[in-house]
Amino acid sequence: MKVSVRGHLFDLLAFSGLPKRRQKQIAKAPARPVPVHPVNVLAQQVHPDKLHLVVTGVKDETKTSKTFRLAPEPGSVTKALPPFRAGQYLSLKVAVNGASITRPYSISSAPFEALGPDGFYEVTVKRVSDGFLTPYMWDNWQAGMRVESSAPAGFFYHEPLRDACQVVGLAGGSGITPFRAMAREVVHGGLDAELLVLYGSSDEGDILFHDELKMLEAQSAGKVRVVHVLSCAEVALAGCEQGFITADIVRRYADVGNSSFFVCGPQVMYEFVAGELARLNLPRRRVRWEAFGQVKDIARYPGFPAEAAGKTFALQVHINETHAEIPARATETVLVAMERANLAAPSQCRSGECGFCRSLLLSGEVFVVPESDGRRAADKEFGYFHPCSSYPLSDLEVKVPQSV
């Protein structure tokens, strides 16, 4: 890969102070291509702006969950899959009914499975009946479907310099997906950690990867263990706990003082588990929370102004040369309002964590969920915000970067 410096050189000459005759001679000289440094080439391969993928397989996991296998699209610029850490996610970009939307999904396959000419990613998705994307995926995604995605992203992974060798995963529902990736990587030998997963499900039929998790336990030489916690009234599954993941259950199975805790699941689980973990008096550095996306019912969230619920405001959006005024409901994020209007706003984590959608609030007021406020102090001072985790409380005017 090569680039020319002729254009930049010509601009610089005008300010160089050289005689005009010399400037013309230099400007007419043949442009010399400058090779791109190998480190920059490698960085682009590991952290590409986007991936062009194709669905190569679909597997039914439960009545409401499917696993989609993704590989590089033949003939595209994506020749190989970038490496990742077990626990990271892909942000899938999909056009649904004319609207371009993104959704992050944890990679449920292991890092070693992405390597080589036959490498693949897997994402396991639970259908949400009133969801914007999952019904479309159920009806349309099959082998051969082309998919655009971000590179692997996120911070929900084991880091030996930060985390204990003993990992306790607290999973709920489809929140088991990053732990499946971790368990596979532990068994493969790519992750040097002991993994205990306390996995909460509503009933036995809702358990994802039940047989595979048992197999991984058997193959792990004691490094992987899964304990099922079922909240249904009647339980037939042997060796499981009944109820919810409580501090008492955690103490029963985990070495609390010498473990790092990773939590992934629905928002309602986070609210419950946060109180239970508080009873364990864990240092903050010992607990990692996977981003869970938009708050489901922001009107009930503590601190959200009750008088705003039910209101719709005018949102003026500037994206490069595009200027539009669209409606924005107070109970939906600014990002969702732009997606509904088919404005290609950038997004990735949809949880205020990554900063990919960072925009400038020119006027108006928004409510930002404190737990999802990943802004730097300078951004707060100078009016920048994350549309994915901000809700309109008045008419707004915003300047948004162009989507990649």
C-alpha positions as a Markdown table, in Angstrom:
| # | Residue | x | y | z |
|---|---|---|---|---|
| 1 | Met | 0.0 | 0.0 | 0.0 |
| 2 | Lys | 1.5 | 3.4 | -1.0 |
| 3 | Val | 0.5 | 7.0 | -0.8 |
| 4 | Ser | 1.7 | 10.1 | -2.6 |
| 5 | Val | 2.9 | 13.2 | -0.8 |
| 6 | Arg | 2.7 | 15.5 | -3.9 |
| 7 | Gly | -0.5 | 17.3 | -2.8 |
| 8 | His | 0.8 | 18.0 | 0.7 |
| 9 | Leu | 4.1 | 19.1 | -0.7 |
| 10 | Phe | 2.6 | 21.6 | -3.1 |
| 11 | Asp | 0.6 | 23.2 | -0.2 |
| 12 | Leu | 3.7 | 23.5 | 1.9 |
| 13 | Leu | 5.7 | 25.1 | -0.8 |
| 14 | Ala | 3.5 | 28.2 | -0.9 |
| 15 | Phe | 4.5 | 28.9 | 2.7 |
| 16 | Ser | 8.1 | 27.9 | 2.5 |
| 17 | Gly | 9.6 | 31.3 | 1.5 |
| 18 | Leu | 11.5 | 29.6 | -1.5 |
| 19 | Pro | 11.8 | 31.6 | -4.7 |
| 20 | Lys | 8.8 | 30.9 | -7.1 |
| 21 | Arg | 11.1 | 29.4 | -9.7 |
| 22 | Arg | 12.4 | 26.9 | -7.2 |
| 23 | Gln | 8.9 | 26.2 | -6.0 |
| 24 | Lys | 7.8 | 25.4 | -9.6 |
| 25 | Gln | 10.7 | 23.1 | -10.1 |
| 26 | Ile | 10.0 | 21.1 | -7.0 |
| 27 | Ala | 6.2 | 21.0 | -7.8 |
| 28 | Lys | 7.0 | 19.6 | -11.3 |
| 29 | Ala | 9.3 | 16.9 | -10.0 |
| 30 | Pro | 7.9 | 13.3 | -10.1 |
| 31 | Ala | 5.9 | 12.4 | -7.1 |
| 32 | Arg | 7.7 | 9.8 | -5.0 |
| 33 | Pro | 5.5 | 7.2 | -3.4 |
| 34 | Val | 6.1 | 6.7 | 0.3 |
| 35 | Pro | 5.6 | 3.2 | 1.6 |
| 36 | Val | 3.3 | 2.9 | 4.6 |
| 37 | His | 5.0 | 1.7 | 7.7 |
| 38 | Pro | 4.4 | -2.1 | 8.4 |
| 39 | Val | 3.1 | -1.2 | 11.8 |
| 40 | Asn | 0.4 | 0.9 | 10.2 |
| 41 | Val | -0.5 | -1.9 | 7.8 |
| 42 | Leu | -0.7 | -4.4 | 10.8 |
| 43 | Ala | -2.9 | -1.9 | 12.7 |
| 44 | Gln | -5.3 | -1.7 | 9.9 |
| 45 | Gln | -5.5 | -5.5 | 9.6 |
| 46 | Val | -6.1 | -5.9 | 13.4 |
| 47 | His | -8.4 | -2.9 | 13.7 |
| 48 | Pro | -10.2 | -2.3 | 10.4 |
| 49 | Asp | -13.0 | 0.3 | 10.2 |
| 50 | Lys | -15.5 | -2.4 | 9.1 |
| 51 | Leu | -15.8 | -6.1 | 8.2 |
| 52 | His | -17.6 | -7.6 | 5.2 |
| 53 | Leu | -18.9 | -10.9 | 6.4 |
| 54 | Val | -21.3 | -13.6 | 5.1 |
| 55 | Val | -23.5 | -16.0 | 7.1 |
| 56 | Thr | -22.2 | -19.5 | 6.6 |
| 57 | Gly | -24.5 | -21.4 | 9.0 |
| 58 | Val | -27.5 | -21.0 | 11.3 |
| 59 | Lys | -28.1 | -23.2 | 14.3 |
| 60 | Asp | -31.2 | -23.3 | 16.5 |
| 61 | Glu | -30.1 | -23.3 | 20.1 |
| 62 | Thr | -33.5 | -22.9 | 22.0 |
| 63 | Lys | -37.0 | -22.0 | 21.0 |
| 64 | Thr | -36.0 | -18.3 | 21.1 |
| 65 | Ser | -32.2 | -18.4 | 20.4 |
| 66 | Lys | -30.1 | -19.0 | 17.3 |
| 67 | Thr | -26.4 | -19.0 | 16.6 |
| 68 | Phe | -25.2 | -17.4 | 13.4 |
| 69 | Arg | -21.7 | -18.3 | 12.0 |
| 70 | Leu | -20.0 | -15.5 | 10.1 |
| 71 | Ala | -16.9 | -15.7 | 7.9 |
| 72 | Pro | -15.2 | -13.2 | 5.5 |
| 73 | Glu | -17.3 | -12.4 | 2.4 |
| 74 | Pro | -15.6 | -14.0 | -0.6 |
| 75 | Gly | -14.2 | -11.3 | -3.0 |
| 76 | Ser | -14.5 | -8.5 | -0.4 |
| 77 | Val | -11.7 | -6.5 | 1.2 |
| 78 | Thr | -12.0 | -8.6 | 4.3 |
| 79 | Lys | -9.5 | -11.3 | 3.6 |
| 80 | Ala | -9.2 | -12.6 | 7.2 |
| 81 | Leu | -10.8 | -12.1 | 10.6 |
| 82 | Pro | -9.1 | -9.8 | 13.1 |
| 83 | Pro | -8.1 | -11.5 | 16.3 |
| 84 | Phe | -10.1 | -10.7 | 19.5 |
| 85 | Arg | -10.3 | -11.4 | 23.2 |
| 86 | Ala | -12.9 | -13.8 | 24.6 |
| 87 | Gly | -15.7 | -11.6 | 25.9 |
| 88 | Gln | -15.6 | -8.9 | 23.1 |
| 89 | Tyr | -18.5 | -8.2 | 20.8 |
| 90 | Leu | -19.3 | -7.3 | 17.2 |
| 91 | Ser | -21.5 | -4.4 | 16.3 |
| 92 | Leu | -23.6 | -5.5 | 13.4 |
| 93 | Lys | -24.9 | -3.0 | 10.9 |
| 94 | Val | -28.2 | -3.9 | 9.2 |
| 95 | Ala | -30.7 | -2.2 | 7.0 |
| 96 | Val | -34.2 | -2.9 | 8.3 |
| 97 | Asn | -37.2 | -1.5 | 6.4 |
| 98 | Gly | -35.1 | 1.3 | 5.0 |
| 99 | Ala | -33.5 | 2.2 | 8.3 |
| 100 | Ser | -29.8 | 1.5 | 9.0 |
| 101 | Ile | -29.3 | 0.3 | 12.6 |
| 102 | Thr | -26.5 | -1.2 | 14.6 |
| 103 | Arg | -26.6 | -3.7 | 17.4 |
| 104 | Pro | -23.8 | -5.2 | 19.5 |
| 105 | Tyr | -23.6 | -8.9 | 20.1 |
| 106 | Ser | -21.1 | -10.8 | 22.1 |
| 107 | Ile | -18.9 | -13.2 | 20.1 |
| 108 | Ser | -19.9 | -16.7 | 21.4 |
| 109 | Ser | -17.1 | -18.5 | 19.6 |
| 110 | Ala | -13.5 | -18.6 | 20.9 |
| 111 | Pro | -10.6 | -16.5 | 19.7 |
| 112 | Phe | -8.7 | -19.5 | 18.3 |
| 113 | Glu | -11.6 | -20.3 | 16.0 |
| 114 | Ala | -11.2 | -17.0 | 14.2 |
| 115 | Leu | -7.7 | -17.8 | 13.0 |
| 116 | Gly | -6.6 | -19.2 | 9.7 |
| 117 | Pro | -8.3 | -19.5 | 6.3 |
| 118 | Asp | -11.3 | -21.2 | 7.7 |
| 119 | Gly | -11.7 | -18.8 | 10.6 |
| 120 | Phe | -15.2 | -17.8 | 11.8 |
| 121 | Tyr | -17.1 | -15.7 | 14.4 |
| 122 | Glu | -20.3 | -16.9 | 16.0 |
| 123 | Val | -23.0 | -14.7 | 17.6 |
| 124 | Thr | -25.8 | -16.2 | 19.5 |
| 125 | Val | -29.0 | -14.0 | 19.5 |
| 126 | Lys | -32.1 | -14.3 | 21.5 |
| 127 | Arg | -35.3 | -13.2 | 19.7 |
| 128 | Val | -37.1 | -10.2 | 21.2 |
| 129 | Ser | -40.7 | -10.3 | 20.0 |
| 130 | Asp | -41.1 | -6.5 | 19.9 |
| 131 | Gly | -37.5 | -5.9 | 18.9 |
| 132 | Phe | -36.3 | -3.8 | 16.0 |
| 133 | Leu | -33.7 | -6.2 | 14.6 |
| 134 | Thr | -34.1 | -9.8 | 15.9 |
| 135 | Pro | -37.5 | -10.6 | 14.1 |
| 136 | Tyr | -35.8 | -9.4 | 10.9 |
| 137 | Met | -32.8 | -11.7 | 11.6 |
| 138 | Trp | -35.1 | -14.7 | 12.2 |
| 139 | Asp | -37.0 | -14.1 | 8.9 |
| 140 | Asn | -34.1 | -13.2 | 6.7 |
| 141 | Trp | -30.7 | -14.4 | 7.9 |
| 142 | Gln | -29.6 | -17.6 | 6.3 |
| 143 | Ala | -26.5 | -19.0 | 4.6 |
| 144 | Gly | -25.2 | -16.6 | 2.0 |
| 145 | Met | -26.6 | -13.5 | 3.7 |
| 146 | Arg | -24.1 | -10.6 | 3.6 |
| 147 | Val | -23.4 | -8.8 | 6.8 |
| 148 | Glu | -21.5 | -5.6 | 7.7 |
| 149 | Ser | -19.8 | -5.4 | 11.1 |
| 150 | Ser | -17.4 | -3.5 | 13.2 |
| 151 | Ala | -14.1 | -5.1 | 14.2 |
| 152 | Pro | -14.3 | -6.9 | 17.6 |
| 153 | Ala | -14.6 | -4.4 | 20.4 |
| 154 | Gly | -15.3 | -4.0 | 24.1 |
| 155 | Phe | -13.5 | -4.4 | 27.4 |
| 156 | Phe | -15.3 | -7.4 | 28.9 |
| 157 | Tyr | -12.3 | -9.8 | 28.8 |
| 158 | His | -9.8 | -11.3 | 31.2 |
| 159 | Glu | -6.6 | -9.3 | 31.5 |
| 160 | Pro | -3.9 | -11.1 | 33.6 |
| 161 | Leu | -2.3 | -7.7 | 34.7 |
| 162 | Arg | -5.7 | -6.7 | 36.1 |
| 163 | Asp | -7.8 | -9.7 | 36.9 |
| 164 | Ala | -7.4 | -12.7 | 39.3 |
| 165 | Cys | -6.6 | -16.1 | 37.9 |
| 166 | Gln | -10.0 | -17.3 | 39.3 |
| 167 | Val | -12.9 | -15.8 | 37.3 |
| 168 | Val | -16.5 | -16.0 | 38.5 |
| 169 | Gly | -18.9 | -15.4 | 35.7 |
| 170 | Leu | -22.5 | -14.3 | 36.7 |
| 171 | Ala | -24.6 | -14.9 | 33.6 |
| 172 | Gly | -28.3 | -14.5 | 32.9 |
| 173 | Gly | -30.1 | -15.7 | 29.8 |
| 174 | Ser | -28.2 | -15.0 | 26.6 |
| 175 | Gly | -25.5 | -13.4 | 28.9 |
| 176 | Ile | -23.9 | -16.8 | 28.8 |
| 177 | Thr | -22.4 | -16.1 | 25.3 |
| 178 | Pro | -19.1 | -14.4 | 26.3 |
| 179 | Phe | -18.6 | -17.1 | 29.0 |
| 180 | Arg | -19.0 | -19.8 | 26.3 |
| 181 | Ala | -16.2 | -18.1 | 24.4 |
| 182 | Met | -14.1 | -18.0 | 27.6 |
| 183 | Ala | -14.7 | -21.6 | 28.4 |
| 184 | Arg | -13.8 | -22.7 | 24.9 |
| 185 | Glu | -10.6 | -20.7 | 25.1 |
| 186 | Val | -9.7 | -22.1 | 28.5 |
| 187 | Val | -10.0 | -25.7 | 27.2 |
| 188 | His | -8.0 | -24.8 | 24.1 |
| 189 | Gly | -5.2 | -23.4 | 26.3 |
| 190 | Gly | -5.4 | -19.8 | 25.1 |
| 191 | Leu | -6.8 | -18.4 | 28.3 |
| 192 | Asp | -4.9 | -19.1 | 31.5 |
| 193 | Ala | -7.6 | -18.9 | 34.1 |
| 194 | Glu | -10.1 | -20.9 | 36.1 |
| 195 | Leu | -13.7 | -20.2 | 35.2 |
| 196 | Leu | -16.7 | -20.7 | 37.4 |
| 197 | Val | -20.0 | -19.7 | 35.8 |
| 198 | Leu | -23.2 | -19.2 | 37.9 |
| 199 | Tyr | -25.8 | -19.3 | 35.1 |
| 200 | Gly | -29.3 | -18.0 | 35.8 |
| 201 | Ser | -32.2 | -19.1 | 33.6 |
| 202 | Ser | -36.0 | -18.9 | 33.8 |
| 203 | Asp | -36.4 | -22.6 | 33.2 |
| 204 | Glu | -34.6 | -25.6 | 31.8 |
| 205 | Gly | -35.8 | -25.0 | 28.2 |
| 206 | Asp | -34.2 | -21.6 | 28.3 |
| 207 | Ile | -30.7 | -22.8 | 29.0 |
| 208 | Leu | -28.2 | -22.1 | 26.2 |
| 209 | Phe | -25.4 | -24.5 | 25.4 |
| 210 | His | -26.4 | -26.9 | 28.1 |
| 211 | Asp | -24.7 | -30.0 | 26.6 |
| 212 | Glu | -21.7 | -28.2 | 25.3 |
| 213 | Leu | -21.0 | -26.6 | 28.7 |
| 214 | Lys | -21.1 | -30.0 | 30.3 |
| 215 | Met | -18.6 | -31.2 | 27.7 |
| 216 | Leu | -16.3 | -28.3 | 28.3 |
| 217 | Glu | -16.4 | -29.0 | 32.0 |
| 218 | Ala | -15.3 | -32.6 | 31.4 |
| 219 | Gln | -12.5 | -31.5 | 29.0 |
| 220 | Ser | -11.1 | -28.7 | 31.2 |
| 221 | Ala | -9.4 | -30.8 | 33.9 |
| 222 | Gly | -11.2 | -28.8 | 36.6 |
| 223 | Lys | -10.6 | -25.4 | 35.1 |
| 224 | Val | -14.2 | -24.8 | 34.0 |
| 225 | Arg | -17.3 | -25.3 | 36.1 |
| 226 | Val | -20.9 | -24.3 | 35.5 |
| 227 | Val | -23.6 | -24.1 | 38.1 |
| 228 | His | -27.2 | -23.6 | 36.9 |
| 229 | Val | -29.6 | -21.4 | 38.9 |
| 230 | Leu | -33.2 | -21.7 | 37.8 |
| 231 | Ser | -35.9 | -19.3 | 38.8 |
| 232 | Cys | -38.9 | -21.5 | 37.9 |
| 233 | Ala | -41.2 | -23.0 | 40.6 |
| 234 | Glu | -40.4 | -26.6 | 39.8 |
| 235 | Val | -36.8 | -27.8 | 39.0 |
| 236 | Ala | -35.9 | -31.3 | 37.7 |
| 237 | Leu | -32.3 | -30.6 | 36.6 |
| 238 | Ala | -29.9 | -32.3 | 39.0 |
| 239 | Gly | -27.2 | -30.3 | 40.8 |
| 240 | Cys | -28.7 | -26.9 | 40.2 |
| 241 | Glu | -29.7 | -24.1 | 42.5 |
| 242 | Gln | -33.2 | -22.6 | 42.6 |
| 243 | Gly | -34.1 | -19.0 | 42.7 |
| 244 | Phe | -31.7 | -16.2 | 41.7 |
| 245 | Ile | -28.0 | -15.6 | 41.9 |
| 246 | Thr | -27.6 | -14.3 | 45.5 |
| 247 | Ala | -24.6 | -13.5 | 47.6 |
| 248 | Asp | -25.2 | -16.7 | 49.5 |
| 249 | Ile | -25.0 | -18.8 | 46.3 |
| 250 | Val | -21.8 | -17.0 | 45.3 |
| 251 | Arg | -20.2 | -17.7 | 48.7 |
| 252 | Arg | -21.2 | -21.4 | 48.4 |
| 253 | Tyr | -19.3 | -22.0 | 45.2 |
| 254 | Ala | -16.7 | -19.2 | 44.8 |
| 255 | Asp | -13.5 | -18.2 | 46.5 |
| 256 | Val | -14.8 | -14.7 | 46.9 |
| 257 | Gly | -11.6 | -13.0 | 48.2 |
| 258 | Asn | -9.4 | -14.3 | 45.4 |
| 259 | Ser | -11.6 | -14.0 | 42.4 |
| 260 | Ser | -12.6 | -11.5 | 39.7 |
| 261 | Phe | -16.3 | -11.2 | 38.9 |
| 262 | Phe | -17.6 | -10.7 | 35.4 |
| 263 | Val | -21.4 | -10.0 | 35.0 |
| 264 | Cys | -23.4 | -10.3 | 31.8 |
| 265 | Gly | -27.1 | -10.5 | 31.4 |
| 266 | Pro | -30.3 | -8.4 | 31.1 |
| 267 | Gln | -30.8 | -5.1 | 32.8 |
| 268 | Val | -33.1 | -6.5 | 35.5 |
| 269 | Met | -30.5 | -9.0 | 36.5 |
| 270 | Tyr | -27.9 | -6.3 | 36.8 |
| 271 | Glu | -30.1 | -4.4 | 39.2 |
| 272 | Phe | -30.6 | -7.5 | 41.4 |
| 273 | Val | -27.0 | -8.7 | 41.2 |
| 274 | Ala | -25.6 | -5.3 | 42.1 |
| 275 | Gly | -27.2 | -5.4 | 45.5 |
| 276 | Glu | -26.0 | -9.0 | 46.1 |
| 277 | Leu | -22.4 | -8.2 | 45.2 |
| 278 | Ala | -22.5 | -5.2 | 47.5 |
| 279 | Arg | -23.1 | -7.7 | 50.3 |
| 280 | Leu | -19.7 | -9.3 | 49.5 |
| 281 | Asn | -17.8 | -6.0 | 50.0 |
| 282 | Leu | -15.7 | -6.5 | 46.8 |
| 283 | Pro | -13.2 | -3.9 | 45.7 |
| 284 | Arg | -14.5 | -2.1 | 42.6 |
| 285 | Arg | -11.5 | -3.4 | 40.5 |
| 286 | Arg | -12.7 | -7.0 | 41.1 |
| 287 | Val | -16.1 | -6.5 | 39.3 |
| 288 | Arg | -16.5 | -6.1 | 35.6 |
| 289 | Trp | -19.9 | -5.4 | 34.0 |
| 290 | Glu | -20.7 | -6.0 | 30.3 |
| 291 | Ala | -22.5 | -3.1 | 28.7 |
| 292 | Phe | -26.2 | -3.9 | 28.4 |
| 293 | Gly | -27.4 | -1.3 | 26.0 |
| 294 | Gln | -30.3 | 1.1 | 26.2 |
| 295 | Val | -32.3 | 1.2 | 29.4 |
| 296 | Lys | -35.6 | -0.7 | 28.7 |
| 297 | Asp | -37.9 | 1.6 | 30.6 |
| 298 | Ile | -36.2 | 4.9 | 31.2 |
| 299 | Ala | -39.4 | 6.5 | 32.5 |
| 300 | Arg | -39.1 | 4.4 | 35.7 |
| 301 | Tyr | -35.4 | 5.0 | 36.1 |
| 302 | Pro | -34.5 | 7.0 | 39.3 |
| 303 | Gly | -33.7 | 10.6 | 38.4 |
| 304 | Phe | -35.5 | 10.7 | 35.0 |
| 305 | Pro | -38.0 | 13.6 | 35.2 |
| 306 | Ala | -41.5 | 12.2 | 35.3 |
| 307 | Glu | -42.9 | 15.2 | 33.4 |
| 308 | Ala | -40.9 | 14.3 | 30.3 |
| 309 | Ala | -42.4 | 10.8 | 29.9 |
| 310 | Gly | -44.7 | 10.7 | 26.9 |
| 311 | Lys | -43.4 | 13.9 | 25.3 |
| 312 | Thr | -41.9 | 14.2 | 21.8 |
| 313 | Phe | -39.4 | 16.9 | 21.0 |
| 314 | Ala | -37.9 | 18.4 | 17.8 |
| 315 | Leu | -34.4 | 17.2 | 17.0 |
| 316 | Gln | -32.3 | 19.1 | 14.6 |
| 317 | Val | -29.4 | 16.9 | 13.3 |
| 318 | His | -26.3 | 18.0 | 11.3 |
| 319 | Ile | -24.3 | 15.2 | 9.8 |
| 320 | Asn | -21.8 | 16.7 | 7.3 |
| 321 | Glu | -23.9 | 18.2 | 4.6 |
| 322 | Thr | -27.1 | 16.6 | 5.8 |
| 323 | His | -29.4 | 18.8 | 7.9 |
| 324 | Ala | -32.7 | 17.4 | 9.1 |
| 325 | Glu | -35.4 | 18.0 | 11.8 |
| 326 | Ile | -37.0 | 14.9 | 13.2 |
| 327 | Pro | -39.2 | 13.8 | 16.1 |
| 328 | Ala | -37.5 | 12.4 | 19.2 |
| 329 | Arg | -39.3 | 10.7 | 22.0 |
| 330 | Ala | -38.2 | 11.4 | 25.6 |
| 331 | Thr | -38.3 | 7.7 | 26.4 |
| 332 | Glu | -36.0 | 6.7 | 23.5 |
| 333 | Thr | -32.4 | 7.6 | 23.0 |
| 334 | Val | -31.3 | 10.3 | 20.6 |
| 335 | Leu | -29.6 | 7.5 | 18.6 |
| 336 | Val | -32.8 | 5.6 | 18.2 |
| 337 | Ala | -34.6 | 8.8 | 17.0 |
| 338 | Met | -31.9 | 9.2 | 14.3 |
| 339 | Glu | -32.2 | 5.5 | 13.3 |
| 340 | Arg | -36.0 | 5.7 | 13.0 |
| 341 | Ala | -35.5 | 8.7 | 10.6 |
| 342 | Asn | -32.9 | 6.7 | 8.6 |
| 343 | Leu | -30.0 | 9.0 | 9.5 |
| 344 | Ala | -26.8 | 7.1 | 9.4 |
| 345 | Ala | -25.5 | 8.0 | 12.8 |
| 346 | Pro | -22.4 | 6.1 | 14.0 |
| 347 | Ser | -22.7 | 3.7 | 16.9 |
| 348 | Gln | -21.1 | 0.7 | 18.3 |
| 349 | Cys | -21.6 | -0.3 | 22.0 |
| 350 | Arg | -25.0 | 1.5 | 22.4 |
| 351 | Ser | -24.2 | 1.8 | 26.1 |
| 352 | Gly | -22.2 | 5.0 | 26.4 |
| 353 | Glu | -19.0 | 3.1 | 26.8 |
| 354 | Cys | -16.9 | 3.2 | 23.6 |
| 355 | Gly | -17.4 | 6.9 | 22.6 |
| 356 | Phe | -17.9 | 5.9 | 18.9 |
| 357 | Cys | -21.1 | 8.0 | 18.6 |
| 358 | Arg | -19.6 | 11.1 | 20.4 |
| 359 | Ser | -21.5 | 14.1 | 19.2 |
| 360 | Leu | -21.8 | 17.8 | 20.0 |
| 361 | Leu | -24.9 | 19.1 | 21.8 |
| 362 | Leu | -25.4 | 22.6 | 20.3 |
| 363 | Ser | -28.6 | 23.4 | 22.2 |
| 364 | Gly | -31.1 | 21.7 | 24.5 |
| 365 | Glu | -31.1 | 19.3 | 27.4 |
| 366 | Val | -30.6 | 15.6 | 27.7 |
| 367 | Phe | -30.8 | 13.0 | 30.4 |
| 368 | Val | -27.8 | 10.7 | 30.7 |
| 369 | Val | -27.9 | 7.5 | 32.6 |
| 370 | Pro | -25.1 | 7.9 | 35.2 |
| 371 | Glu | -24.0 | 4.3 | 35.0 |
| 372 | Ser | -23.7 | 4.6 | 31.2 |
| 373 | Asp | -22.0 | 8.0 | 31.2 |
| 374 | Gly | -18.6 | 7.2 | 29.7 |
| 375 | Arg | -17.7 | 10.8 | 28.8 |
| 376 | Arg | -14.5 | 12.4 | 29.7 |
| 377 | Ala | -14.6 | 15.4 | 32.1 |
| 378 | Ala | -13.6 | 17.7 | 29.2 |
| 379 | Asp | -16.5 | 16.4 | 27.0 |
| 380 | Lys | -19.0 | 17.2 | 29.8 |
| 381 | Glu | -17.6 | 20.7 | 30.1 |
| 382 | Phe | -17.7 | 21.5 | 26.4 |
| 383 | Gly | -21.0 | 20.0 | 25.5 |
| 384 | Tyr | -20.2 | 16.6 | 24.0 |
| 385 | Phe | -22.5 | 13.7 | 24.6 |
| 386 | His | -23.2 | 10.1 | 23.6 |
| 387 | Pro | -26.5 | 9.8 | 21.7 |
| 388 | Cys | -26.8 | 6.1 | 22.5 |
| 389 | Ser | -27.2 | 6.7 | 26.2 |
| 390 | Ser | -28.8 | 10.1 | 26.2 |
| 391 | Tyr | -32.6 | 10.9 | 26.2 |
| 392 | Pro | -34.1 | 14.2 | 25.0 |
| 393 | Leu | -35.7 | 16.5 | 27.7 |
| 394 | Ser | -36.3 | 19.4 | 25.3 |
| 395 | Asp | -35.9 | 20.4 | 21.7 |
| 396 | Leu | -32.4 | 19.6 | 20.6 |
| 397 | Glu | -29.8 | 20.6 | 18.0 |
| 398 | Val | -26.9 | 18.3 | 17.6 |
| 399 | Lys | -23.8 | 17.9 | 15.4 |
| 400 | Val | -23.0 | 14.2 | 14.6 |
| 401 | Pro | -19.9 | 12.7 | 13.0 |
| 402 | Gln | -20.5 | 10.8 | 9.8 |
| 403 | Ser | -20.8 | 7.0 | 10.1 |
| 404 | Val | -17.9 | 5.0 | 8.8 |
